[in-house]
Structures are given as structure tokens and as C-alpha cells.
């Protein structure tokens, strides 16, 4: 994916590394309860293994980095505001941490969750 050659050697950045950064940036956003699976088969596989990249899809074509995030949002929050905040947070954290230019961050709201009133 991201490759850079220096005088000391070469640096390779995997899509899993970018997905992990996006995962933690998403969880730190206000109104996000968690990340969701993209489909049933992925949800079944993730229930068996716990990966920090679940709910995040990273595509890299030449110099274009596209990230899809699948989230569950807290009921009662403004969905559009939370989704916009997640997109901005992921975009900023990935560019700051990895140094790659992010083309787009797409936020897919997979559901809403009501917290207990206690």
C-alpha cells in the first residue's frame, strides 16, 4: 500500500494499520456506540474473532486512499452530525499518523442503539 524508500531502508504501510487507526478514531467520536459488520458473513466471522479492524474497509489505488466505516450511533444524537464528525476525525487521524493523503471517508450508519436510562 503506502511505500517509501529512505537511506536506511523502505517503509511499507499495510491496509490493516490504516484500518486500526480509523477504528480507534471512530470509537473516540461522540455519539458512536460501536462499529458494525458490513454484512452477515463478516458479522459471523467477527463474533468468533475480535479484530480491531472490524467495521472498517480500506481501499488503496495508486495514490487514492478510500476508507469506509460502518457504525452504530447512539439514539437521540443527530445522525448527520455524528457521521460528519466521524468522517472528519478519521480523515485527520489517518493523515496525521500515517502521512498518506486520504481521498474520501464514507460513513455508513448500520443502526441506532438506545442506552439504558440508568
C-alpha positions in Angstrom: 0.0 0.0 0.0 2.0 3.0 1.2 5.6 2.6 0.3 8.5 5.0 0.9 12.2 4.4 0.5 14.8 6.1 2.7 18.5 5.9 3.0 18.0 3.4 5.9 15.6 1.1 4.0 12.0 1.0 2.9 8.7 1.6 4.8 5.6 -0.3 3.9 2.2 0.6 5.5 -0.5 -2.1 5.4 -4.2 -1.5 5.0 -4.7 -3.2 8.4 -2.6 -0.5 10.0 -4.7 2.2 8.4 -7.9 0.3 9.4 -6.8 0.1 13.0 -6.1 3.9 13.2 -9.6 4.5 11.6 -11.2 2.1 14.1 -9.8 3.9 17.2 -10.5 7.3 15.7 -14.2 6.3 15.2 -14.6 4.9 18.7 -13.4 8.2 20.2 -16.0 10.2 18.3 -19.0 11.5 20.2 -22.3 9.6 19.6 -20.7 6.4 18.3 -21.7 3.3 20.3 -19.6 0.9 18.2 -18.7 -0.4 14.8 -20.8 -2.9 12.9 -20.2 -5.6 10.4 -20.6 -4.8 6.7 -22.7 -7.9 6.1 -23.9 -11.1 7.8 -20.9 -13.3 6.8 -18.5 -10.7 8.2 -20.6 -10.4 11.4 -20.4 -14.1 11.9 -16.7 -14.2 11.4 -16.2 -11.3 13.8 -18.2 -12.9 16.5 -15.6 -15.7 16.5 -12.5 -13.5 16.3 -12.1 -10.0 17.7 -10.2 -7.8 15.3 -9.6 -4.1 15.7 -10.3 -3.6 12.0 -13.9 -4.8 12.1 -16.3 -2.3 10.6 -13.6 -0.6 8.6 -12.8 -1.1 4.9 -9.7 0.4 3.4 -9.1 0.6 -0.4 -5.9 1.9 -1.9 -5.5 2.5 -5.6 -2.2 4.0 -6.6 -2.4 7.4 -4.8 -6.0 7.3 -3.7 -6.9 6.1 -0.2 -10.6 5.5 0.5 -12.0 4.4 3.8 -15.5 3.1 4.6 -16.6 3.0 8.2 -19.7 1.1 9.4 -21.0 2.5 12.7 -23.8 2.1 15.3 -24.9 5.5 16.7 -26.5 6.4 20.0 -30.2 7.0 19.7 -31.1 10.7 20.3 -28.0 12.2 18.8 -28.1 13.9 15.4 -27.1 11.2 13.0 -25.8 13.6 10.3 -23.6 15.5 12.8 -22.1 12.3 14.3 -21.4 10.9 10.8 -19.7 14.2 9.8 -17.7 14.2 13.0 -16.6 10.6 12.4 -15.5 11.3 8.8 -13.5 14.4 9.9 -11.9 12.5 12.8 -10.9 9.5 10.7 -9.6 11.7 7.9 -7.5 13.8 10.3 -6.1 10.9 12.3 -5.1 8.8 9.3 -3.4 11.7 7.5 -1.6 12.8 10.7 -0.5 9.4 11.8 0.4 7.7 8.5 1.2 10.7 6.3 -0.9 9.4 3.4 -3.4 11.6 1.6 -7.0 10.4 2.3 -9.3 10.8 -0.7 -12.6 10.0 1.0 -14.1 8.7 4.2 -17.6 7.2 3.8 -19.6 6.7 7.0 -22.3 4.0 6.8 -24.8 4.1 9.7 -25.8 0.5 10.3 -28.1 1.1 13.2 -29.0 3.0 16.3 -28.7 1.8 19.9 -30.7 3.0 22.9 -28.6 3.2 26.1 -30.1 2.1 29.4 -31.6 5.1 31.3 -29.6 4.4 34.5 
